[in-house]
Amino acid sequence: MPPSKRIPQVKGDFLLGNLGQMSANPFHALCDWQRDHGGLVSFRLASRQFYLFGHPRLFEQTLIKQSDVFVKIHNSGKPTGLALVLGQGLVTSQGDLWQRQRRLMQPVFQRSNITMLLPQIANAGSSMLNRWRKLGEGAEVNLSEEMMQLTLEGITQTMFSTSVLDKIEQISPSLDTLLRYAAKTVVNPLTLPLYVPTLANLKFKKALGTIDDVIYGIINQRRTASSAHNDLLDMLLKVSDDNSGEKMTDRQIRDEVITIFGAGHETTANLLSWTLYLLARHPDVLDKLRQELDGLLQGKIPDAEDLQQLVYTRAVLNESMRFRPPAGILLRKVSKDTEIDGYFLKGVELRYSAFLIFIIILTFGLSRSSSTLNGF
């Protein structure tokens, strides 16, 4: 007998369920539903039923204790969401493929390899600051766009040992188009498939072609290059499976590159933008941050050892992520009927709201960073 606890259901339209509320403003809809119904609530988008999780205990039970039941949403024959853009990279793949790709990529992201890339990251930051200095006193910039450009430059320098700033006017809007379209397919299950030549579908395909041309072009150039570059792409090209000896195909490398390239730079840019905004709102925190940076670094670029000593700086970044998570929603599906916290869940899709979970952590006083940094 299934447990008797009933999962609250958000009231909605007879035919479309809660699609109108979600399409109008997903963020407000999720916040309203969590506030009105608690840590677990069910809602419907047209014919598809979802669960929304918004409590730390439920996160632990589903993502850790029952991770074999609450699995990634992926259908290679009919991809949706980020899978439309990232293919079968680490973020979207699962099962044996995920295990293999993780095994192949794990050595690439060892601390020693990442440390080796710090000069390129520092150069990207220095280039931005030098450009800002030339703007003159009283100049204004779009901070969000600047952070996107900064992280895009940093990730291409470390990934490809080259700059793509000459292509920024193509790449940046293309990435924005791809990620917005991917999000739309998650919010609205009635989105028409890509083979239907709607304006949105055609725009998506064109943007994907732009990004693929850049990435495949660099991969092809690198395979024929005679000298090593010692960047992330070189590492991905060299790794091989310990069991079979096989290396990644161009498609697999493309999927992993665009996973890091696309998803990685936007989330980092979001973190930086919100952190700078929050620091501007709280000058006392900004003063303490400057004191640590000036006292430890004394004007020099930090190296790997310096970064480990920037305790207050890390606390600032952690607190910023607690208030404004760079990625707000995590998706999973229930692979089979199961029980959790006294509720019976049927095999459907579910969503975790990172923003809601951080709000609840704040309410229950579970944030570690707040012990170092007394909240923004």
C-alpha positions as CSV (number, residue, x, y, z in Angstrom):
1,M,0.0,0.0,0.0
2,P,1.4,3.4,-1.0
3,P,1.8,5.9,1.9
4,S,-1.3,8.0,2.6
5,K,0.4,11.5,2.5
6,R,-1.1,13.5,-0.4
7,I,1.2,15.7,-2.5
8,P,-0.4,19.2,-2.9
9,Q,-1.4,20.0,-6.5
10,V,-1.3,23.5,-7.8
11,K,-4.6,24.6,-9.2
12,G,-4.6,25.3,-12.9
13,D,-6.5,25.4,-16.2
14,F,-8.5,22.2,-17.1
15,L,-6.7,21.7,-20.4
16,L,-3.2,23.3,-20.0
17,G,-2.8,22.9,-16.3
18,N,-0.2,25.5,-15.0
19,L,1.4,26.2,-18.3
20,G,0.2,29.8,-18.4
21,Q,1.7,30.6,-15.0
22,M,5.0,28.9,-15.9
23,S,5.3,30.5,-19.3
24,A,4.5,34.0,-18.0
25,N,7.2,33.9,-15.3
26,P,8.8,30.6,-14.3
27,F,10.7,32.1,-11.4
28,H,7.7,33.7,-9.7
29,A,5.6,30.7,-10.4
30,L,8.0,28.3,-8.6
31,C,8.4,30.8,-5.7
32,D,4.7,31.2,-5.3
33,W,4.0,27.4,-5.4
34,Q,6.7,26.7,-2.8
35,R,5.5,29.4,-0.5
36,D,1.8,28.3,-0.8
37,H,2.3,24.5,-0.7
38,G,5.6,23.8,1.0
39,G,8.6,21.6,0.2
40,L,6.9,19.2,-2.3
41,V,4.2,20.2,-4.7
42,S,2.9,18.8,-8.0
43,F,2.0,20.8,-11.1
44,R,1.0,20.1,-14.6
45,L,2.2,21.6,-17.9
46,A,-0.4,20.5,-20.5
47,S,-0.3,16.7,-20.4
48,R,2.9,16.4,-18.5
49,Q,3.0,16.1,-14.7
50,F,5.9,17.5,-12.6
51,Y,7.0,17.6,-9.0
52,L,8.7,20.6,-7.5
53,F,11.1,20.0,-4.7
54,G,12.0,22.8,-2.3
55,H,13.4,21.3,0.9
56,P,16.9,20.2,1.9
57,R,15.8,16.9,3.2
58,L,14.1,16.0,-0.1
59,F,17.2,17.1,-2.0
60,E,19.3,14.7,0.0
61,Q,16.9,11.8,-0.3
62,T,16.5,12.1,-4.1
63,L,19.9,13.2,-5.3
64,I,22.0,11.1,-2.9
65,K,20.1,8.3,-1.3
66,Q,17.9,7.4,-4.3
67,S,20.1,8.7,-7.1
68,D,19.5,5.5,-9.1
69,V,15.8,6.3,-9.1
70,F,15.9,10.1,-9.7
71,V,17.9,10.1,-13.0
72,K,18.8,12.7,-15.6
73,I,16.2,13.4,-18.3
74,H,17.7,12.4,-21.6
75,N,16.3,10.9,-24.8
76,S,18.9,10.8,-27.6
77,G,16.1,10.3,-30.1
78,K,14.1,13.3,-28.8
79,P,16.3,15.6,-26.8
80,T,15.0,18.6,-24.9
81,G,16.4,21.3,-22.7
82,L,20.2,21.5,-22.6
83,A,20.6,18.2,-24.4
84,L,19.5,20.1,-27.6
85,V,22.7,22.2,-27.3
86,L,25.1,20.0,-25.3
87,G,24.4,16.7,-27.0
88,Q,25.7,13.9,-24.7
89,G,28.2,15.8,-22.6
90,L,28.7,15.2,-18.9
91,V,25.8,17.4,-17.9
92,T,23.3,15.5,-20.0
93,S,24.6,12.0,-20.5
94,Q,23.9,9.1,-18.1
95,G,24.6,5.4,-17.5
96,D,27.6,3.8,-19.1
97,L,28.3,6.7,-21.4
98,W,28.4,9.1,-18.5
99,Q,30.7,6.8,-16.5
100,R,33.1,6.5,-19.5
101,Q,33.2,10.2,-20.2
102,R,33.7,11.0,-16.5
103,R,36.5,8.5,-16.3
104,L,38.1,10.0,-19.4
105,M,37.8,13.6,-18.3
106,Q,38.6,13.3,-14.6
107,P,42.4,13.5,-15.2
108,V,41.9,16.6,-17.3
109,F,40.5,18.6,-14.4
110,Q,43.1,17.7,-11.8
111,R,44.3,20.6,-9.7
112,S,47.7,20.6,-11.4
113,N,46.2,21.0,-14.8
114,I,43.8,23.7,-13.8
115,T,46.6,25.6,-12.0
116,M,48.6,25.5,-15.2
117,L,45.8,27.5,-16.9
118,L,45.7,30.4,-14.3
119,P,47.9,32.8,-16.5
120,Q,45.4,32.7,-19.3
121,I,42.5,33.4,-16.9
122,A,44.5,36.3,-15.4
123,N,45.3,37.6,-18.9
124,A,41.5,37.7,-19.7
125,G,40.8,39.8,-16.6
126,S,43.8,42.1,-17.3
127,S,42.6,42.7,-20.8
128,M,39.1,43.7,-19.6
129,L,40.5,46.1,-16.9
130,N,42.9,47.7,-19.5
131,R,39.9,48.2,-21.8
132,W,37.9,49.8,-19.0
133,R,40.7,52.2,-18.1
134,K,40.6,53.6,-21.7
135,L,36.9,54.4,-21.4
136,G,37.5,57.6,-19.3
137,E,36.0,58.9,-16.1
138,G,32.2,58.6,-15.8
139,A,31.9,56.0,-18.5
140,E,29.1,53.4,-18.1
141,V,29.2,49.7,-19.2
142,N,26.6,46.9,-19.3
143,L,28.0,44.8,-16.4
144,S,26.2,41.6,-17.5
145,E,27.5,41.8,-21.0
146,E,31.0,42.6,-19.8
147,M,31.1,39.6,-17.5
148,M,29.8,37.4,-20.4
149,Q,32.6,38.7,-22.6
150,L,35.2,38.2,-19.8
151,T,34.2,34.6,-19.1
152,L,33.9,33.8,-22.8
153,E,37.5,35.1,-23.3
154,G,38.8,33.2,-20.3
155,I,37.2,29.9,-21.3
156,T,38.4,30.1,-24.9
157,Q,41.9,31.0,-23.8
158,T,42.1,28.0,-21.5
159,M,40.2,25.7,-23.8
160,F,41.7,26.6,-27.1
161,S,44.8,28.7,-26.4
162,T,43.2,31.4,-28.6
163,S,40.9,34.3,-28.4
164,V,37.5,34.4,-30.0
165,L,36.9,38.1,-29.4
166,D,37.0,38.7,-33.1
167,K,33.9,36.4,-33.4
168,I,32.2,37.7,-30.2
169,E,29.4,39.4,-32.2
170,Q,28.5,36.0,-33.6
171,I,29.2,33.7,-30.7
172,S,27.6,35.6,-27.8
173,P,24.1,36.1,-29.3
174,S,24.2,32.5,-30.7
175,L,24.9,31.1,-27.2
176,D,22.1,33.3,-25.8
177,T,19.7,32.0,-28.5
178,L,20.6,28.4,-27.8
179,L,20.2,28.6,-24.1
180,R,17.0,30.5,-24.2
181,Y,15.5,28.1,-26.6
182,A,16.6,25.1,-24.5
183,A,15.0,26.7,-21.4
184,K,11.8,27.2,-23.4
185,T,11.5,23.5,-24.3
186,V,11.6,22.7,-20.6
187,V,9.1,25.3,-19.5
188,N,6.7,24.6,-22.4
189,P,6.2,21.0,-23.5
190,L,4.0,22.2,-26.4
191,T,7.1,23.6,-28.2
192,L,7.1,22.3,-31.8
193,P,9.9,19.9,-32.8
194,L,12.9,21.3,-34.6
195,Y,11.9,19.8,-38.0
196,V,9.0,22.2,-38.1
197,P,10.3,25.4,-39.8
198,T,9.1,27.9,-37.3
199,L,10.9,31.2,-36.9
200,A,12.2,30.1,-33.5
201,N,13.4,26.7,-34.8
202,L,15.2,28.3,-37.7
203,K,16.9,30.8,-35.5
204,F,18.0,28.0,-33.1
205,K,19.4,25.9,-36.0
206,K,21.3,28.9,-37.4
207,A,22.8,29.7,-33.9
208,L,23.8,26.0,-33.4
209,G,25.5,26.0,-36.8
210,T,27.5,29.1,-35.9
211,I,28.8,27.5,-32.6
212,D,29.5,24.1,-34.3
213,D,31.4,25.8,-37.1
214,V,33.7,27.5,-34.5
215,I,34.2,24.4,-32.4
216,Y,34.6,21.8,-35.1
217,G,36.9,24.2,-37.0
218,I,39.2,24.5,-34.0
219,I,39.1,20.7,-33.4
220,N,40.1,20.0,-37.0
221,Q,42.9,22.5,-36.9
222,R,44.2,21.0,-33.7
223,R,44.2,17.4,-35.0
224,T,46.5,18.5,-37.9
225,A,48.7,20.8,-35.7
226,S,52.4,19.8,-35.3
227,S,53.0,21.5,-31.9
228,A,51.3,21.0,-28.5
229,H,49.2,23.8,-27.0
230,N,48.9,22.5,-23.4
231,D,45.3,23.6,-23.1
232,L,42.1,21.8,-22.3
233,L,41.4,20.8,-25.9
234,D,44.9,19.1,-26.1
235,M,44.1,17.2,-23.0
236,L,40.7,16.0,-24.3
237,L,42.3,14.9,-27.6
238,K,45.0,12.9,-25.8
239,V,43.0,11.0,-23.1
240,S,42.1,7.4,-23.8
241,D,40.0,4.7,-22.1
242,D,42.2,2.6,-19.7
243,N,40.1,-0.5,-20.6
244,S,39.7,-0.2,-24.4
245,G,42.4,2.3,-25.3
246,E,39.8,4.2,-27.3
247,K,39.9,8.0,-27.6
248,M,37.0,10.4,-27.9
249,T,35.4,10.9,-31.3
250,D,35.1,14.5,-32.7
251,R,31.4,14.4,-31.7
252,Q,32.2,13.4,-28.1
253,I,34.9,16.1,-27.9
254,R,32.4,18.6,-29.4
255,D,29.8,17.7,-26.8
256,E,32.2,18.1,-23.9
257,V,33.7,21.3,-25.3
258,I,30.4,22.9,-25.8
259,T,29.3,21.8,-22.3
260,I,32.2,23.6,-20.7
261,F,32.1,26.4,-23.3
262,G,28.4,27.1,-23.3
263,A,27.1,26.2,-19.9
264,G,30.3,27.0,-18.0
265,H,30.8,30.6,-19.1
266,E,27.2,31.8,-18.6
267,T,27.0,30.5,-15.0
268,T,30.3,32.0,-14.1
269,A,29.3,35.3,-15.7
270,N,26.0,35.3,-13.7
271,L,27.9,34.7,-10.5
272,L,30.3,37.6,-11.2
273,S,27.5,40.0,-12.2
274,W,25.4,39.3,-9.1
275,T,28.5,39.4,-6.8
276,L,29.5,42.8,-8.2
277,Y,25.9,44.1,-7.8
278,L,25.7,42.8,-4.2
279,L,29.1,44.3,-3.3
280,A,27.9,47.7,-4.7
281,R,24.9,47.4,-2.4
282,H,27.0,46.6,0.6
283,P,30.1,48.8,0.8
284,D,31.1,47.4,4.2
285,V,31.5,43.9,2.7
286,L,33.4,45.5,-0.3
287,D,35.8,47.2,2.1
288,K,36.6,44.0,3.9
289,L,37.1,42.2,0.6
290,R,39.5,44.9,-0.6
291,Q,41.4,44.7,2.7
292,E,42.0,41.0,2.2
293,L,43.0,41.4,-1.5
294,D,45.3,44.4,-0.9
295,G,46.9,42.8,2.2
296,L,47.6,39.4,0.7
297,L,48.2,40.2,-3.0
298,Q,49.6,43.8,-2.8
299,G,48.7,44.5,-6.4
300,K,50.0,41.2,-7.9
301,I,48.0,38.6,-9.8
302,P,47.1,35.7,-7.4
303,D,48.7,32.3,-8.0
304,A,47.3,28.9,-6.9
305,E,48.7,29.3,-3.4
306,D,47.3,32.8,-3.0
307,L,43.8,31.6,-4.0
308,Q,43.8,29.1,-1.1
309,Q,44.4,31.9,1.4
310,L,41.6,34.2,0.1
311,V,39.2,33.0,2.8
312,Y,36.9,36.0,2.9
313,T,36.9,36.2,-1.0
314,R,35.6,32.7,-1.1
315,A,33.0,33.5,1.5
316,V,31.8,36.4,-0.6
317,L,31.4,34.2,-3.7
318,N,29.6,31.5,-1.6
319,E,27.3,34.0,-0.1
320,S,26.5,35.5,-3.6
321,M,25.7,32.0,-4.9
322,R,23.5,31.4,-1.8
323,F,21.4,34.5,-2.7
324,R,21.5,34.3,-6.4
325,P,22.4,30.8,-7.7
326,P,23.8,31.0,-11.2
327,A,21.8,28.0,-12.3
328,G,18.3,28.1,-10.7
329,I,16.7,24.7,-11.7
330,L,17.8,21.1,-11.7
331,L,15.8,18.6,-13.6
332,R,15.4,14.8,-13.0
333,K,12.8,12.2,-13.8
334,V,11.5,9.4,-11.5
335,S,12.5,6.2,-13.3
336,K,10.1,4.1,-11.4
337,D,7.4,4.4,-8.7
338,T,9.0,5.1,-5.4
339,E,8.4,6.5,-1.9
340,I,10.1,9.5,-0.3
341,D,9.4,11.1,3.0
342,G,6.1,9.4,3.3
343,Y,4.9,10.4,-0.2
344,F,4.3,8.0,-3.1
345,L,5.8,9.3,-6.4
346,K,4.9,7.9,-9.8
347,G,7.5,7.8,-12.5
348,V,7.3,11.3,-13.9
349,E,9.6,14.4,-14.3
350,L,10.5,16.6,-11.4
351,R,12.3,19.9,-10.9
352,Y,14.5,21.2,-8.1
353,S,14.6,24.9,-7.6
354,A,18.1,25.9,-6.5
355,F,16.8,29.3,-5.5
356,L,14.1,27.9,-3.3
357,I,16.5,25.5,-1.6
358,F,18.9,28.3,-0.8
359,I,16.0,30.4,0.6
360,I,15.1,27.5,2.9
361,I,18.7,27.0,3.9
362,L,18.7,30.7,4.9
363,T,15.5,30.2,6.9
364,F,16.8,27.2,8.7
365,G,20.3,28.7,9.3
366,L,22.2,25.9,7.5
367,S,24.5,28.1,5.4
368,R,28.2,27.6,6.2
369,S,29.3,30.7,4.5
370,S,27.1,32.9,6.7
371,S,29.3,32.0,9.7
372,T,32.2,33.7,7.9
373,L,30.3,36.4,6.2
374,N,27.3,37.8,8.1
375,G,25.0,37.9,5.1
376,F,24.6,40.6,2.4
